[in-house]
Amino acid sequence: MGEMAAGERFGKLEDRDVRIVYLPPMTVAAAYASGEGCEGKALDMITRFVADSGLLAIKPDARSFGFDCSKGKAKVGEPSRVYEVWVSIPEGMAVPAPLVRRRFDGGLYAAHVLRSWGFQDWSLIKDWVDASDRYANDWDAPRWVSAETAAGQGFEETLNFYNFVRKGGRMEDLQLDLLFPIREKVGA
């Protein structure tokens, strides 16, 4: 347990374990896949798009987000049935099929680095938000529109996306931030 934060040992996040971040509005290229291994399939489509388009030379600050977009609630730790991955792109950039263009409205998020591939940290960050005096759960507030998939809510952001893609998009190089949608409480 040496490197684990004290709060995580007891199944609870402390304030120091959570960052508050604002994601600005952005245009994204989106890929989605369903079935077994859908996360990897969608990520592979985005990684291929980034390489083929030369996106990182045009937009070295590109960010990438993924999320479960299955209809109905998925249980924490349960594999996704449908998964979508985004990469931010310049406004006028062409998006080849089967990828689609989306407009993300932006918003405030509670961020926490994913510590285990079991994704139990989603429950921990939700509990932190629910217990917060300053922030409220904003899970159900629409922040984009999707005609093709159920709009997901919480994001998994690929950290250091530039280097992740440059190294070939290997799973062993993947680091994720969990981003839980929040809003400031009135008067807080």
Helices and strands as residue ranges (DSSP letters): H 6-9, G 15-17, E 19-23, E 26-34, H 38-53, H 55-58, E 64-68, E 82-89, E 100-104, E 107-113, H 121-131, E 135-137, E 155-158, H 161-166, G 171-173, E 176-184
